[in-house]
Amino acid sequence: MLHTVKVDKQGKLTLPKDALDALGVKKEAELIMELTDGGILLSFKQSLPPLTEQIAAMNLPVASWEQMETETEAGRTS
């Protein structure tokens, strides 16, 4: 599938609907854009399980994984 797309005056790029449909991209999906030597690579953003998101938001040292899990399960995420 080959498409030509344009960048609008605001710098936005619109991807063709048939390409998005073929990839299974839903409205308001988050994608990751990576600049490569050959151009741009778009990939799906992987969502983290809720517990992992809460642990990551705690900004605690990695050495405390067990403590992070205990605190998160107890609802102490801030």
PyMOL Python script that loads the backbone (N, CA, C, O; Angstrom):
from pymol import cmd

cmd.read_pdbstr("""\
ATOM      1  N   MET A   1       0.853  -1.170   0.000  1.00  0.00           N
ATOM      2  CA  MET A   1       0.000   0.000   0.000  1.00  0.00           C
ATOM      3  C   MET A   1       0.899   1.233   0.000  1.00  0.00           C
ATOM      4  O   MET A   1       1.731   1.399   0.892  1.00  0.00           O
ATOM      5  N   LEU A   2       0.736   2.079  -0.980  1.00  0.00           N
ATOM      6  CA  LEU A   2       1.553   3.278  -1.109  1.00  0.00           C
ATOM      7  C   LEU A   2       0.637   4.492  -1.160  1.00  0.00           C
ATOM      8  O   LEU A   2      -0.321   4.520  -1.932  1.00  0.00           O
ATOM      9  N   HIS A   3       0.931   5.495  -0.335  1.00  0.00           N
ATOM     10  CA  HIS A   3       0.133   6.715  -0.283  1.00  0.00           C
ATOM     11  C   HIS A   3       1.062   7.916  -0.270  1.00  0.00           C
ATOM     12  O   HIS A   3       2.171   7.858   0.260  1.00  0.00           O
ATOM     13  N   THR A   4       0.595   8.998  -0.857  1.00  0.00           N
ATOM     14  CA  THR A   4       1.265  10.279  -0.726  1.00  0.00           C
ATOM     15  C   THR A   4       0.426  11.111   0.230  1.00  0.00           C
ATOM     16  O   THR A   4      -0.788  11.219   0.063  1.00  0.00           O
ATOM     17  N   VAL A   5       1.067  11.697   1.226  1.00  0.00           N
ATOM     18  CA  VAL A   5       0.354  12.521   2.200  1.00  0.00           C
ATOM     19  C   VAL A   5       1.015  13.896   2.245  1.00  0.00           C
ATOM     20  O   VAL A   5       2.182  14.050   1.885  1.00  0.00           O
ATOM     21  N   LYS A   6       0.254  14.887   2.691  1.00  0.00           N
ATOM     22  CA  LYS A   6       0.771  16.251   2.798  1.00  0.00           C
ATOM     23  C   LYS A   6       0.790  16.696   4.250  1.00  0.00           C
ATOM     24  O   LYS A   6       0.020  16.210   5.079  1.00  0.00           O
ATOM     25  N   VAL A   7       1.670  17.614   4.533  1.00  0.00           N
ATOM     26  CA  VAL A   7       1.722  18.261   5.842  1.00  0.00           C
ATOM     27  C   VAL A   7       0.948  19.566   5.703  1.00  0.00           C
ATOM     28  O   VAL A   7       1.219  20.349   4.793  1.00  0.00           O
ATOM     29  N   ASP A   8      -0.025  19.815   6.604  1.00  0.00           N
ATOM     30  CA  ASP A   8      -0.834  21.035   6.500  1.00  0.00           C
ATOM     31  C   ASP A   8      -0.089  22.238   7.086  1.00  0.00           C
ATOM     32  O   ASP A   8       1.045  22.110   7.546  1.00  0.00           O
ATOM     33  N   LYS A   9      -0.734  23.400   7.064  1.00  0.00           N
ATOM     34  CA  LYS A   9      -0.107  24.645   7.525  1.00  0.00           C
ATOM     35  C   LYS A   9       0.286  24.610   8.990  1.00  0.00           C
ATOM     36  O   LYS A   9       1.200  25.324   9.403  1.00  0.00           O
ATOM     37  N   GLN A  10      -0.398  23.781   9.790  1.00  0.00           N
ATOM     38  CA  GLN A  10      -0.070  23.660  11.213  1.00  0.00           C
ATOM     39  C   GLN A  10       1.009  22.603  11.455  1.00  0.00           C
ATOM     40  O   GLN A  10       1.406  22.377  12.598  1.00  0.00           O
ATOM     41  N   GLY A  11       1.483  21.962  10.400  1.00  0.00           N
ATOM     42  CA  GLY A  11       2.514  20.944  10.543  1.00  0.00           C
ATOM     43  C   GLY A  11       1.952  19.566  10.834  1.00  0.00           C
ATOM     44  O   GLY A  11       2.702  18.660  11.197  1.00  0.00           O
ATOM     45  N   LYS A  12       0.647  19.392  10.681  1.00  0.00           N
ATOM     46  CA  LYS A  12       0.013  18.105  10.965  1.00  0.00           C
ATOM     47  C   LYS A  12      -0.010  17.236   9.721  1.00  0.00           C
ATOM     48  O   LYS A  12      -0.160  17.720   8.600  1.00  0.00           O
ATOM     49  N   LEU A  13       0.140  15.964   9.948  1.00  0.00           N
ATOM     50  CA  LEU A  13       0.138  14.971   8.889  1.00  0.00           C
ATOM     51  C   LEU A  13      -1.085  14.086   9.083  1.00  0.00           C
ATOM     52  O   LEU A  13      -1.290  13.540  10.167  1.00  0.00           O
ATOM     53  N   THR A  14      -1.891  13.941   8.050  1.00  0.00           N
ATOM     54  CA  THR A  14      -3.077  13.094   8.140  1.00  0.00           C
ATOM     55  C   THR A  14      -2.811  11.799   7.392  1.00  0.00           C
ATOM     56  O   THR A  14      -2.436  11.812   6.219  1.00  0.00           O
ATOM     57  N   LEU A  15      -3.007  10.695   8.070  1.00  0.00           N
ATOM     58  CA  LEU A  15      -2.804   9.396   7.440  1.00  0.00           C
ATOM     59  C   LEU A  15      -4.110   8.929   6.805  1.00  0.00           C
ATOM     60  O   LEU A  15      -5.181   9.153   7.369  1.00  0.00           O
ATOM     61  N   PRO A  16      -4.041   8.290   5.651  1.00  0.00           N
ATOM     62  CA  PRO A  16      -5.251   7.854   4.955  1.00  0.00           C
ATOM     63  C   PRO A  16      -6.063   6.852   5.779  1.00  0.00           C
ATOM     64  O   PRO A  16      -5.504   5.971   6.432  1.00  0.00           O
ATOM     65  N   LYS A  17      -7.394   7.001   5.737  1.00  0.00           N
ATOM     66  CA  LYS A  17      -8.292   6.153   6.507  1.00  0.00           C
ATOM     67  C   LYS A  17      -8.116   4.682   6.166  1.00  0.00           C
ATOM     68  O   LYS A  17      -8.125   3.844   7.068  1.00  0.00           O
ATOM     69  N   ASP A  18      -7.957   4.342   4.893  1.00  0.00           N
ATOM     70  CA  ASP A  18      -7.822   2.927   4.540  1.00  0.00           C
ATOM     71  C   ASP A  18      -6.553   2.317   5.121  1.00  0.00           C
ATOM     72  O   ASP A  18      -6.533   1.133   5.454  1.00  0.00           O
ATOM     73  N   ALA A  19      -5.494   3.116   5.245  1.00  0.00           N
ATOM     74  CA  ALA A  19      -4.260   2.620   5.860  1.00  0.00           C
ATOM     75  C   ALA A  19      -4.458   2.405   7.355  1.00  0.00           C
ATOM     76  O   ALA A  19      -4.026   1.394   7.908  1.00  0.00           O
ATOM     77  N   LEU A  20      -5.118   3.371   8.008  1.00  0.00           N
ATOM     78  CA  LEU A  20      -5.389   3.234   9.443  1.00  0.00           C
ATOM     79  C   LEU A  20      -6.292   2.027   9.710  1.00  0.00           C
ATOM     80  O   LEU A  20      -6.061   1.264  10.648  1.00  0.00           O
ATOM     81  N   ASP A  21      -7.313   1.865   8.881  1.00  0.00           N
ATOM     82  CA  ASP A  21      -8.217   0.723   9.033  1.00  0.00           C
ATOM     83  C   ASP A  21      -7.469  -0.603   8.849  1.00  0.00           C
ATOM     84  O   ASP A  21      -7.690  -1.556   9.596  1.00  0.00           O
ATOM     85  N   ALA A  22      -6.597  -0.653   7.866  1.00  0.00           N
ATOM     86  CA  ALA A  22      -5.840  -1.879   7.598  1.00  0.00           C
ATOM     87  C   ALA A  22      -4.933  -2.249   8.768  1.00  0.00           C
ATOM     88  O   ALA A  22      -4.674  -3.426   9.018  1.00  0.00           O
ATOM     89  N   LEU A  23      -4.459  -1.241   9.474  1.00  0.00           N
ATOM     90  CA  LEU A  23      -3.577  -1.468  10.631  1.00  0.00           C
ATOM     91  C   LEU A  23      -4.353  -1.655  11.925  1.00  0.00           C
ATOM     92  O   LEU A  23      -3.779  -2.048  12.941  1.00  0.00           O
ATOM     93  N   GLY A  24      -5.648  -1.378  11.899  1.00  0.00           N
ATOM     94  CA  GLY A  24      -6.446  -1.501  13.112  1.00  0.00           C
ATOM     95  C   GLY A  24      -6.273  -0.336  14.061  1.00  0.00           C
ATOM     96  O   GLY A  24      -6.498  -0.481  15.263  1.00  0.00           O
ATOM     97  N   VAL A  25      -5.878   0.818  13.546  1.00  0.00           N
ATOM     98  CA  VAL A  25      -5.689   2.006  14.382  1.00  0.00           C
ATOM     99  C   VAL A  25      -7.044   2.644  14.634  1.00  0.00           C
ATOM    100  O   VAL A  25      -7.757   2.991  13.692  1.00  0.00           O
ATOM    101  N   LYS A  26      -7.398   2.798  15.893  1.00  0.00           N
ATOM    102  CA  LYS A  26      -8.674   3.388  16.295  1.00  0.00           C
ATOM    103  C   LYS A  26      -8.522   4.898  16.494  1.00  0.00           C
ATOM    104  O   LYS A  26      -7.404   5.399  16.618  1.00  0.00           O
ATOM    105  N   LYS A  27      -9.641   5.619  16.526  1.00  0.00           N
ATOM    106  CA  LYS A  27      -9.614   7.061  16.764  1.00  0.00           C
ATOM    107  C   LYS A  27      -8.960   7.355  18.105  1.00  0.00           C
ATOM    108  O   LYS A  27      -9.196   6.655  19.090  1.00  0.00           O
ATOM    109  N   GLU A  28      -8.142   8.390  18.132  1.00  0.00           N
ATOM    110  CA  GLU A  28      -7.434   8.868  19.319  1.00  0.00           C
ATOM    111  C   GLU A  28      -6.429   7.862  19.878  1.00  0.00           C
ATOM    112  O   GLU A  28      -6.024   7.965  21.036  1.00  0.00           O
ATOM    113  N   ALA A  29      -6.028   6.892  19.058  1.00  0.00           N
ATOM    114  CA  ALA A  29      -4.992   5.949  19.482  1.00  0.00           C
ATOM    115  C   ALA A  29      -3.668   6.694  19.612  1.00  0.00           C
ATOM    116  O   ALA A  29      -3.440   7.697  18.935  1.00  0.00           O
ATOM    117  N   GLU A  30      -2.809   6.199  20.479  1.00  0.00           N
ATOM    118  CA  GLU A  30      -1.480   6.783  20.625  1.00  0.00           C
ATOM    119  C   GLU A  30      -0.489   5.889  19.893  1.00  0.00           C
ATOM    120  O   GLU A  30      -0.453   4.675  20.089  1.00  0.00           O
ATOM    121  N   LEU A  31       0.312   6.523  19.046  1.00  0.00           N
ATOM    122  CA  LEU A  31       1.350   5.817  18.309  1.00  0.00           C
ATOM    123  C   LEU A  31       2.701   6.381  18.719  1.00  0.00           C
ATOM    124  O   LEU A  31       2.789   7.501  19.222  1.00  0.00           O
ATOM    125  N   ILE A  32       3.735   5.611  18.503  1.00  0.00           N
ATOM    126  CA  ILE A  32       5.100   6.063  18.756  1.00  0.00           C
ATOM    127  C   ILE A  32       5.744   6.336  17.407  1.00  0.00           C
ATOM    128  O   ILE A  32       5.687   5.496  16.509  1.00  0.00           O
ATOM    129  N   MET A  33       6.356   7.504  17.259  1.00  0.00           N
ATOM    130  CA  MET A  33       7.049   7.856  16.031  1.00  0.00           C
ATOM    131  C   MET A  33       8.550   7.790  16.292  1.00  0.00           C
ATOM    132  O   MET A  33       9.059   8.405  17.230  1.00  0.00           O
ATOM    133  N   GLU A  34       9.240   7.043  15.459  1.00  0.00           N
ATOM    134  CA  GLU A  34      10.692   6.912  15.589  1.00  0.00           C
ATOM    135  C   GLU A  34      11.342   7.393  14.307  1.00  0.00           C
ATOM    136  O   GLU A  34      10.980   6.955  13.215  1.00  0.00           O
ATOM    137  N   LEU A  35      12.306   8.297  14.442  1.00  0.00           N
ATOM    138  CA  LEU A  35      13.060   8.744  13.279  1.00  0.00           C
ATOM    139  C   LEU A  35      14.165   7.732  13.008  1.00  0.00           C
ATOM    140  O   LEU A  35      14.930   7.383  13.907  1.00  0.00           O
ATOM    141  N   THR A  36      14.245   7.265  11.775  1.00  0.00           N
ATOM    142  CA  THR A  36      15.263   6.282  11.391  1.00  0.00           C
ATOM    143  C   THR A  36      16.093   6.848  10.247  1.00  0.00           C
ATOM    144  O   THR A  36      15.764   7.900   9.700  1.00  0.00           O
ATOM    145  N   ASP A  37      17.155   6.163   9.887  1.00  0.00           N
ATOM    146  CA  ASP A  37      17.967   6.609   8.748  1.00  0.00           C
ATOM    147  C   ASP A  37      17.149   6.614   7.462  1.00  0.00           C
ATOM    148  O   ASP A  37      17.398   7.418   6.564  1.00  0.00           O
ATOM    149  N   GLY A  38      16.164   5.704   7.376  1.00  0.00           N
ATOM    150  CA  GLY A  38      15.356   5.598   6.168  1.00  0.00           C
ATOM    151  C   GLY A  38      14.101   6.440   6.168  1.00  0.00           C
ATOM    152  O   GLY A  38      13.429   6.524   5.140  1.00  0.00           O
ATOM    153  N   GLY A  39      13.759   7.065   7.278  1.00  0.00           N
ATOM    154  CA  GLY A  39      12.549   7.867   7.335  1.00  0.00           C
ATOM    155  C   GLY A  39      11.906   7.833   8.702  1.00  0.00           C
ATOM    156  O   GLY A  39      12.573   8.034   9.718  1.00  0.00           O
ATOM    157  N   ILE A  40      10.606   7.578   8.728  1.00  0.00           N
ATOM    158  CA  ILE A  40       9.828   7.579   9.968  1.00  0.00           C
ATOM    159  C   ILE A  40       9.197   6.213  10.141  1.00  0.00           C
ATOM    160  O   ILE A  40       8.676   5.632   9.189  1.00  0.00           O
ATOM    161  N   LEU A  41       9.246   5.703  11.366  1.00  0.00           N
ATOM    162  CA  LEU A  41       8.607   4.438  11.700  1.00  0.00           C
ATOM    163  C   LEU A  41       7.534   4.718  12.736  1.00  0.00           C
ATOM    164  O   LEU A  41       7.819   5.280  13.794  1.00  0.00           O
ATOM    165  N   LEU A  42       6.288   4.325  12.434  1.00  0.00           N
ATOM    166  CA  LEU A  42       5.197   4.451  13.386  1.00  0.00           C
ATOM    167  C   LEU A  42       4.891   3.078  13.954  1.00  0.00           C
ATOM    168  O   LEU A  42       4.845   2.093  13.218  1.00  0.00           O
ATOM    169  N   SER A  43       4.683   3.011  15.260  1.00  0.00           N
ATOM    170  CA  SER A  43       4.311   1.741  15.886  1.00  0.00           C
ATOM    171  C   SER A  43       3.292   2.012  16.981  1.00  0.00           C
ATOM    172  O   SER A  43       3.143   3.140  17.449  1.00  0.00           O
ATOM    173  N   PHE A  44       2.598   0.958  17.377  1.00  0.00           N
ATOM    174  CA  PHE A  44       1.592   1.088  18.415  1.00  0.00           C
ATOM    175  C   PHE A  44       2.255   1.323  19.766  1.00  0.00           C
ATOM    176  O   PHE A  44       3.271   0.704  20.080  1.00  0.00           O
ATOM    177  N   LYS A  45       1.682   2.211  20.558  1.00  0.00           N
ATOM    178  CA  LYS A  45       2.146   2.416  21.923  1.00  0.00           C
ATOM    179  C   LYS A  45       1.542   1.304  22.778  1.00  0.00           C
ATOM    180  O   LYS A  45       0.324   1.131  22.815  1.00  0.00           O
ATOM    181  N   GLN A  46       2.388   0.565  23.452  1.00  0.00           N
ATOM    182  CA  GLN A  46       1.928  -0.520  24.307  1.00  0.00           C
ATOM    183  C   GLN A  46       1.477   0.060  25.632  1.00  0.00           C
ATOM    184  O   GLN A  46       2.226   0.793  26.276  1.00  0.00           O
ATOM    185  N   SER A  47       0.276  -0.257  26.039  1.00  0.00           N
ATOM    186  CA  SER A  47      -0.196   0.234  27.324  1.00  0.00           C
ATOM    187  C   SER A  47       0.317  -0.674  28.437  1.00  0.00           C
ATOM    188  O   SER A  47       0.449  -1.886  28.266  1.00  0.00           O
ATOM    189  N   LEU A  48       0.594  -0.070  29.551  1.00  0.00           N
ATOM    190  CA  LEU A  48       1.090  -0.814  30.713  1.00  0.00           C
ATOM    191  C   LEU A  48      -0.083  -1.289  31.552  1.00  0.00           C
ATOM    192  O   LEU A  48      -1.114  -0.619  31.611  1.00  0.00           O
ATOM    193  N   PRO A  49       0.063  -2.432  32.196  1.00  0.00           N
ATOM    194  CA  PRO A  49      -0.986  -2.857  33.135  1.00  0.00           C
ATOM    195  C   PRO A  49      -1.148  -1.794  34.221  1.00  0.00           C
ATOM    196  O   PRO A  49      -0.170  -1.138  34.577  1.00  0.00           O
ATOM    197  N   PRO A  50      -2.353  -1.607  34.754  1.00  0.00           N
ATOM    198  CA  PRO A  50      -2.593  -0.557  35.748  1.00  0.00           C
ATOM    199  C   PRO A  50      -1.604  -0.580  36.915  1.00  0.00           C
ATOM    200  O   PRO A  50      -1.142   0.479  37.339  1.00  0.00           O
ATOM    201  N   LEU A  51      -1.269  -1.754  37.440  1.00  0.00           N
ATOM    202  CA  LEU A  51      -0.342  -1.825  38.565  1.00  0.00           C
ATOM    203  C   LEU A  51       1.032  -1.292  38.168  1.00  0.00           C
ATOM    204  O   LEU A  51       1.673  -0.587  38.947  1.00  0.00           O
ATOM    205  N   THR A  52       1.478  -1.621  36.975  1.00  0.00           N
ATOM    206  CA  THR A  52       2.778  -1.142  36.509  1.00  0.00           C
ATOM    207  C   THR A  52       2.764   0.374  36.345  1.00  0.00           C
ATOM    208  O   THR A  52       3.742   1.036  36.693  1.00  0.00           O
ATOM    209  N   GLU A  53       1.675   0.936  35.821  1.00  0.00           N
ATOM    210  CA  GLU A  53       1.573   2.388  35.687  1.00  0.00           C
ATOM    211  C   GLU A  53       1.652   3.068  37.047  1.00  0.00           C
ATOM    212  O   GLU A  53       2.315   4.096  37.188  1.00  0.00           O
ATOM    213  N   GLN A  54       0.984   2.507  38.044  1.00  0.00           N
ATOM    214  CA  GLN A  54       1.002   3.101  39.380  1.00  0.00           C
ATOM    215  C   GLN A  54       2.398   3.018  39.984  1.00  0.00           C
ATOM    216  O   GLN A  54       2.866   3.974  40.602  1.00  0.00           O
ATOM    217  N   ILE A  55       3.055   1.893  39.811  1.00  0.00           N
ATOM    218  CA  ILE A  55       4.413   1.741  40.352  1.00  0.00           C
ATOM    219  C   ILE A  55       5.351   2.741  39.675  1.00  0.00           C
ATOM    220  O   ILE A  55       6.158   3.384  40.347  1.00  0.00           O
ATOM    221  N   ALA A  56       5.249   2.875  38.356  1.00  0.00           N
ATOM    222  CA  ALA A  56       6.112   3.809  37.629  1.00  0.00           C
ATOM    223  C   ALA A  56       5.877   5.245  38.095  1.00  0.00           C
ATOM    224  O   ALA A  56       6.819   6.035  38.153  1.00  0.00           O
ATOM    225  N   ALA A  57       4.637   5.589  38.426  1.00  0.00           N
ATOM    226  CA  ALA A  57       4.310   6.946  38.867  1.00  0.00           C
ATOM    227  C   ALA A  57       4.875   7.259  40.246  1.00  0.00           C
ATOM    228  O   ALA A  57       4.954   8.428  40.624  1.00  0.00           O
ATOM    229  N   MET A  58       5.266   6.248  41.000  1.00  0.00           N
ATOM    230  CA  MET A  58       5.769   6.470  42.356  1.00  0.00           C
ATOM    231  C   MET A  58       7.192   7.020  42.371  1.00  0.00           C
ATOM    232  O   MET A  58       7.623   7.586  43.376  1.00  0.00           O
ATOM    233  N   ASN A  59       7.921   6.863  41.281  1.00  0.00           N
ATOM    234  CA  ASN A  59       9.298   7.366  41.179  1.00  0.00           C
ATOM    235  C   ASN A  59      10.188   6.885  42.323  1.00  0.00           C
ATOM    236  O   ASN A  59      10.983   7.657  42.859  1.00  0.00           O
ATOM    237  N   LEU A  60      10.057   5.639  42.688  1.00  0.00           N
ATOM    238  CA  LEU A  60      10.895   5.063  43.739  1.00  0.00           C
ATOM    239  C   LEU A  60      12.083   4.347  43.113  1.00  0.00           C
ATOM    240  O   LEU A  60      12.036   3.988  41.937  1.00  0.00           O
ATOM    241  N   PRO A  61      13.141   4.135  43.877  1.00  0.00           N
ATOM    242  CA  PRO A  61      14.307   3.442  43.320  1.00  0.00           C
ATOM    243  C   PRO A  61      13.961   2.002  42.934  1.00  0.00           C
ATOM    244  O   PRO A  61      13.142   1.352  43.583  1.00  0.00           O
ATOM    245  N   VAL A  62      14.592   1.524  41.879  1.00  0.00           N
ATOM    246  CA  VAL A  62      14.326   0.175  41.372  1.00  0.00           C
ATOM    247  C   VAL A  62      14.608  -0.882  42.429  1.00  0.00           C
ATOM    248  O   VAL A  62      14.000  -1.952  42.399  1.00  0.00           O
ATOM    249  N   ALA A  63      15.499  -0.614  43.347  1.00  0.00           N
ATOM    250  CA  ALA A  63      15.849  -1.592  44.381  1.00  0.00           C
ATOM    251  C   ALA A  63      14.677  -1.905  45.298  1.00  0.00           C
ATOM    252  O   ALA A  63      14.731  -2.876  46.054  1.00  0.00           O
ATOM    253  N   SER A  64      13.620  -1.104  45.248  1.00  0.00           N
ATOM    254  CA  SER A  64      12.495  -1.273  46.156  1.00  0.00           C
ATOM    255  C   SER A  64      11.252  -1.846  45.469  1.00  0.00           C
ATOM    256  O   SER A  64      10.138  -1.449  45.812  1.00  0.00           O
ATOM    257  N   TRP A  65      11.407  -2.759  44.518  1.00  0.00           N
ATOM    258  CA  TRP A  65      10.258  -3.291  43.772  1.00  0.00           C
ATOM    259  C   TRP A  65       9.201  -3.896  44.691  1.00  0.00           C
ATOM    260  O   TRP A  65       8.009  -3.648  44.510  1.00  0.00           O
ATOM    261  N   GLU A  66       9.626  -4.685  45.672  1.00  0.00           N
ATOM    262  CA  GLU A  66       8.654  -5.308  46.572  1.00  0.00           C
ATOM    263  C   GLU A  66       7.897  -4.247  47.365  1.00  0.00           C
ATOM    264  O   GLU A  66       6.683  -4.346  47.542  1.00  0.00           O
ATOM    265  N   GLN A  67       8.618  -3.231  47.844  1.00  0.00           N
ATOM    266  CA  GLN A  67       7.969  -2.147  48.576  1.00  0.00           C
ATOM    267  C   GLN A  67       7.007  -1.390  47.661  1.00  0.00           C
ATOM    268  O   GLN A  67       5.905  -1.032  48.077  1.00  0.00           O
ATOM    269  N   MET A  68       7.422  -1.145  46.413  1.00  0.00           N
ATOM    270  CA  MET A  68       6.551  -0.441  45.477  1.00  0.00           C
ATOM    271  C   MET A  68       5.252  -1.210  45.259  1.00  0.00           C
ATOM    272  O   MET A  68       4.172  -0.620  45.248  1.00  0.00           O
ATOM    273  N   GLU A  69       5.356  -2.506  45.088  1.00  0.00           N
ATOM    274  CA  GLU A  69       4.161  -3.315  44.868  1.00  0.00           C
ATOM    275  C   GLU A  69       3.254  -3.282  46.096  1.00  0.00           C
ATOM    276  O   GLU A  69       2.037  -3.146  45.970  1.00  0.00           O
ATOM    277  N   THR A  70       3.851  -3.406  47.289  1.00  0.00           N
ATOM    278  CA  THR A  70       3.074  -3.378  48.523  1.00  0.00           C
ATOM    279  C   THR A  70       2.363  -2.041  48.687  1.00  0.00           C
ATOM    280  O   THR A  70       1.175  -2.002  49.010  1.00  0.00           O
ATOM    281  N   GLU A  71       3.088  -0.938  48.465  1.00  0.00           N
ATOM    282  CA  GLU A  71       2.504   0.402  48.591  1.00  0.00           C
ATOM    283  C   GLU A  71       1.377   0.606  47.581  1.00  0.00           C
ATOM    284  O   GLU A  71       0.333   1.169  47.912  1.00  0.00           O
ATOM    285  N   THR A  72       1.591   0.148  46.357  1.00  0.00           N
ATOM    286  CA  THR A  72       0.580   0.326  45.325  1.00  0.00           C
ATOM    287  C   THR A  72      -0.678  -0.471  45.644  1.00  0.00           C
ATOM    288  O   THR A  72      -1.793   0.037  45.523  1.00  0.00           O
ATOM    289  N   GLU A  73      -0.493  -1.714  46.049  1.00  0.00           N
ATOM    290  CA  GLU A  73      -1.655  -2.546  46.387  1.00  0.00           C
ATOM    291  C   GLU A  73      -2.424  -1.976  47.576  1.00  0.00           C
ATOM    292  O   GLU A  73      -3.635  -2.165  47.688  1.00  0.00           O
ATOM    293  N   ALA A  74      -1.719  -1.281  48.457  1.00  0.00           N
ATOM    294  CA  ALA A  74      -2.362  -0.663  49.617  1.00  0.00           C
ATOM    295  C   ALA A  74      -3.024   0.675  49.263  1.00  0.00           C
ATOM    296  O   ALA A  74      -3.681   1.292  50.101  1.00  0.00           O
ATOM    297  N   GLY A  75      -2.840   1.113  48.008  1.00  0.00           N
ATOM    298  CA  GLY A  75      -3.470   2.348  47.571  1.00  0.00           C
ATOM    299  C   GLY A  75      -2.659   3.588  47.876  1.00  0.00           C
ATOM    300  O   GLY A  75      -3.164   4.704  47.748  1.00  0.00           O
ATOM    301  N   ARG A  76      -1.413   3.416  48.277  1.00  0.00           N
ATOM    302  CA  ARG A  76      -0.567   4.572  48.593  1.00  0.00           C
ATOM    303  C   ARG A  76       0.333   4.847  47.396  1.00  0.00           C
ATOM    304  O   ARG A  76       1.497   4.444  47.376  1.00  0.00           O
ATOM    305  N   THR A  77      -0.221   5.545  46.387  1.00  0.00           N
ATOM    306  CA  THR A  77       0.528   5.780  45.159  1.00  0.00           C
ATOM    307  C   THR A  77       1.065   7.202  45.033  1.00  0.00           C
ATOM    308  O   THR A  77       1.711   7.518  44.034  1.00  0.00           O
ATOM    309  N   SER A  78       0.824   8.056  45.999  1.00  0.00           N
ATOM    310  CA  SER A  78       1.336   9.417  45.881  1.00  0.00           C
ATOM    311  C   SER A  78       2.215   9.747  47.062  1.00  0.00           C
ATOM    312  O   SER A  78       2.744  10.855  47.147  1.00  0.00           O
TER     313      SER A  78
END
""", "prot")
cmd.dss("prot")
cmd.show_as("cartoon", "prot")
cmd.util.cbc("prot")
cmd.orient("prot")
